């Protein structure tokens, strides 16, 4: 027989365990909601993509075997924030179909985003001019491309032309990642070309994956992107072929004694590219914020891996 005192102690323990379990579950739920809101804010406000540009530029400094420059890193952050904020402000209609959460955020805070965008451009301008005129010229290239990309000229936008949008966006990122370090020190032309190709092709693949996510909204608005034109399966095959071009690229760069210290990191980025192409081009997959984190945030992961391996 269990004594009355033992039964009371057991009930107290069960009550304590139940309360503790409820507290832990509540804490996990609150932590998840807070994390989800934080991620949504960073991706919707363009802060995350701007931070990713900063890490891209940092990795480019590593590939060039240069010491990074804080002014240029911050300039890349601010100019990217400016360009992507402008694009989102001009793209609310299309996003309201495929990305209603982001479109709602941009519409609600459009005045704040506009002020932040102007302040960001001014910051990029002065940080680059403090370095040298070349840096100032380079920082305006993505801004110029962003304006052409988003504004209608003769009732046509570059972003509405199949494939041109991807080339323009990828070229803008490639110029930033390749040219900014050259404001510190010029390098071998062959090395510049290799880095330019690597960044350009990475972003051509990535921008096409974002078109996969926006395929419904683009179709409804009559925007013929690569996934709308080719279909999901052929788009996936195209991206896998493009990612495979990094294999001979890596072999040729190795034969020229480029990027030896980061060879293992580059191999990992190629394998990672295969994975997210297959993952996000799967039939019936609902693509949300994971695309921003895993594809937009690729360069953050690259720098972390580079710091571990080197």
ZINORRA-V159960 format. One record per pair of residues at least 24 apart in sequence whose C-alpha atoms are under 6 Angstrom apart, sorted by the first residue. I is the first residue (numbers start at 1). J is the second residue. Records with the same first field share a line. If there is no record, write none. Layout:
I: J ; J
This chain:
44: 102
46: 81
50: 77 ; 80 ; 81
51: 77
52: 297 ; 299
55: 299 ; 300
56: 299
57: 177
63: 259
71: 127
75: 124 ; 127
78: 120 ; 124
79: 121 ; 124
82: 117 ; 121
83: 143 ; 146
87: 150
94: 217
97: 217
98: 214 ; 217
135: 183
142: 172
160: 223
162: 224 ; 225 ; 226
163: 226
166: 204 ; 207
170: 200 ; 203 ; 204
171: 200
174: 199 ; 200
213: 287
236: 281
265: 306
